[in-house]
Amino acid sequence: MQDLSQNTNQQKQQELSIREQIDVYLRNWPWFLACVFVALTVALIYLRYTPPTYSAKATVLVKNENKSELAAFQDMGLAGMMNYSDFENEMIILRSKDLAERVVDKLNLTVFYVKEGKIRDAVIFKNPAFEVKVISDSDKDNTSTGSFYILPISSVKFSLKNSEGEEIGIYNFGDIIDLGWTTILVTPNVEVLKSAEKAGQFDEIRVAIKSKESVAAGIRSSISVGPLNDYSTVIQLTLVSDSPEKAKATLSELIDQYNIESMNDRNRIAQNTADFIQGRLEIITNELDSVETGKVEFKKDNLLTNIEAEGGMYLQNSNAAKQKEIAVETQIALVNTMMDYLKNSSDTDLLPANLAGGEEGFSPVVEEYNELIMERNRLLQSSTTKNPLVVGLDEQIKEVRSNVLESMLNAKQSLQVSLREIYKEKGTVGSNIRQFPDKEKTFRSIVRQQEVKESLYLYLLQKREENAITMAVTSPRAKVVDQAYSQTIPVKKQIYILGALVVGLLIPFAVIYLKQLLDNKIRNRAYLERHAEEIGIVGELPELSRKEEELITENDTSILAESFRIMSTNLKYLFLDKIEDKSRGKIIFVTSTVKGEGKTFVSANLAVTLANGGSKVVVVGADIRNPQLHRYINGQNDKGVVEYLVYPETSTDDYLQPAANQKNLWLMPAGAIPPNPAELWMQERTSKLFEELAAKFDYVVVDTAPSMLVTDTLLINKYADITIYTIRAGYTEKNLLNYPIDNKKSGKLKNLAFVLNNVAMVNFGYGNKYGYTYGQTKKSFFQRMFGR
């Protein structure tokens, strides 16, 4: 619970501190109002004599187009690697010197028209009465600057004066005039001149000519270019100029020139691309013609029509030769088999007839031989080998057998000849097949070159047409999102008025803040309440001017008197539970930390207030080291408290003096200054002093010495019923507040209560305005505003 209470108290103190700070600034609102008024007045006077400037704005969307010269070949992956332009580059281009100079040339911004006024000159941009153009001359320095005056006389004539106002001559509009340092041509604005002629009043205009470089530099310095946000390619352009129309026209022309330049760049790129494509087409055409000619010659030299078909024919011939070779070799093997069988068989064995084809030429002989054998075998079935018929058949068989063998040999030779022919044919076909891959490779290389050249040729033809279309439909690079628009209120006016308002508020705020930051003095009761909660505050006393009386009088209605009445009332409530013996008078000690805090002032006025209330009061000068009480209450300080303490045979009646012009009030002064004040106060007679006075008076108000400087007050404080501790606002340092707090805790100061003296009216804690309405003369406006 204790921690919760401490946290609550700390929170309340913090809230009170913040509220105090706010109240300090709110109480000084007249100073804020006065400073703002002065600052705005100075700013308006300055603006009255300063030429105004106006701001124009425009927003454009920069298209994300590729400006590379290889943009036509994006589908080949070449353009992306060569792109040199991005969003930041475009912002730099918009502020380039060349672009600004083109704007100057287009709008003729090197010529300024000024109508001079008594207070401020007016710049004319829109619809001047005439237009001056500078004619370039190679013999003159075209960067020369100067001014002259032109006064139209009619719609056809004008008077020309130099910069000093001396007349040069009268000229006709349209005349070329050599001024020495430049040559000019003046052309009329007929409508404006006729209107002025009807009105019968022509204005003299001062014409100033500046160099193109300086005007372009001025445009570049007054223009700001930046992205509208971080996620788009929208650029915002802001231009400040001495004329709203001029600012708007300059910004619009800047965007137009940027688009013209970007289109010219892209046209130059497209033309370079077209030239490149045309040159490549000529080279590719020659190369393609050479490749096709080589293809024809290759076919002629190798007797080729269709290489793939002829290759298939070669393979078919090779397969046919191989089949023939196999067939002939098979026949030779059969012949050899027949010959071996014939040689190994007997004369009576039959020969296989189905192994001898008719193509070999020995099949009829074999058939004849087998028929003879079968005939012989039939004869042997009915006769013997010696049968003449059998013998004849044997001879015939032998002769035919010899013929069969001879036929076989002839067939074999014939087959071997055929086989050699087949081998020769096969070699020719194989040679052609072996040569075919090289021919095919060479031919494929020629065809591949032809296909590449044809593809590139067709691609270039396509790109030439695309590039021609691009050149014909070139669009501006910057798309205008918001057209240039200018503000009617001058830029400087807005800035200076806002700045004056800020400065007017900042100066008093800074002064008050620094004053508060460096202030080490107690100013109001809030500080006491926050840092000394255990000690009550019985009153606040106002700050007095030099003309005001320091001592209150009877029937006094001043703020001071009301303050002491409130203080005396608070004291009476304190006495209710502080005094046990109600029969004797009440003893009030008044002290302070150091000299000059007003304890004697408080003592005297408190005593007068109590006496005016009907109580019998004595005020005692207990500050025997530096007595000052007699300055407030008229009396003699030749004898008093000191003498009472020194001479024990005397009584208080011997030193009491009735106060002049104050009923119910007596004075016991301090007396002579002793050499040993502390020793006097430590005597037993001190107790008797206060007993006697308390027995005779209702209130005993004791003006004591400063408690921190000397020990006197601490020695006699035990006799006090209430100790009033005086704090002087704006004088007592904050760190001295710990002294009375510590003495109260240690019991050295009895029943301590604070009174805050010399409080400025604005720092009163409660009822700080009552003095204005209670019996006071009416204050002036200045006094009421600034609290004086």
Secondary structure, 3 states (H helix, E strand, C coil): CHHHHHHHHHHHHHHHHHHHHHHHHHHCHHHHHHHHHHHHHHHHHHHHCCCCCEEEEEEEEECCCCCCCCHHHHHHCCCHHHCCCCHHHHHHHHCCHHHHHHHHHHHCCCEEEEECCCCCCEEECCCCCEEEEEECCCCCCCCCCEEEEEEECCCCEEEEECCCCCEEEEEECCCEEECCCCEEEEEECHHHHHHHHHHCCCCCEEEEECCHHHHHHHHHHHEEEEECCCCCCEEEEEEEECCHHHHHHHHHHHHHHHHHHHHHHHHHHHHHHHHHHHHHHHHHHHHHHHHHHHHHHHHHHCCCCCHHHHHHHHHHHHHHHHHHHHHHHHHHHHHHHHHHHHHHCCCCCCCCCCCCCHHHCCHHHHHHHHHHHHHHHHHHHHCCCCCHHHHHHHHHHHHHHHHHHHHHHHHHHHHHHHHHHHHHHHHHHHHHHHHHHHHHHHHHHHHHHHHHHHHHHHHHHHHHHHHHHHHHCCCCCEEEEEEEEECCCCHHHHHHHHHHHHHHHHHHHHHHHHHHHHCCECCCHHHHHHHCCCCEEEEEEECCCCCCCCCCCCCCCCHHHHHHHHHHHHHHHHHCCCCCCCCCCEEEEEEECCCCCCHHHHHHHHHHHHHHCCCCEEEEECCCCCCCHHHCCCCCCCCCHHHHHHCCCCCHHHCCEECCCCCCEEEECCCCCCCCHHHHHCCCHHHHHHHHHHHHCCEEEEECCCCCCCCHHHHHHHHCCEEEEEEECCCCEHHHHHHHHHHHHHCCCCCEEEEEEEECHHHCCCCCCHHHHCCCCCCCHHHHHHCC
